[in-house]
Structure formats: structure tokens, C-alpha cells
Amino acid sequence: MIKYNTPYELLQERLGIDAGTIVYALRVHDYGLANDDTREEGIQHYSVTQDPNGGYPSITVTMEMIQEL
């Protein structure tokens, strides 16, 4: 589970966002995207954003793709 208001470093490029980018937990509705990716890949996904306030746009990641700072 990722924590709100906690910065994470993206460890690999994901959907056009470079490795090393700082991301945060998405605080608004992701319209089921993380759940869809979890079901499709069989690995828990979370929605993250580059916005420190947790707003859009967002991408989904697994815990292996991010590192807490």
C-alpha cells in the first residue's frame, strides 16, 4: 500500500514517464484503472501522479516500480 503525502521515485520508465521521476499517491478517483491493471496482470497496482497534491493526470504502477523516499 502506498502512503499519501509521501514521495516515491519511479524506478523504471512507465507510460512515457522517465525513471527517476518523483510521484505521489493519487488522491482522486482513478475510475478503476489500478483495479483493472491488477486483474489483468495479477500484480497489485496503485495509481500515482507527479502532482504533490495528488491530482490528475495519473498512471498505475506496482510496488516494484517505485521506491519510497
Beta strands, then each sheet from edge to edge (+ up, - down):
strand 1: 8-10
strand 2: 22-25
strand 3: 46-49
strand 4: 59-61
strand 5: 66-68
sheet 1: 4+ 3- 2+ 1- 5+
end
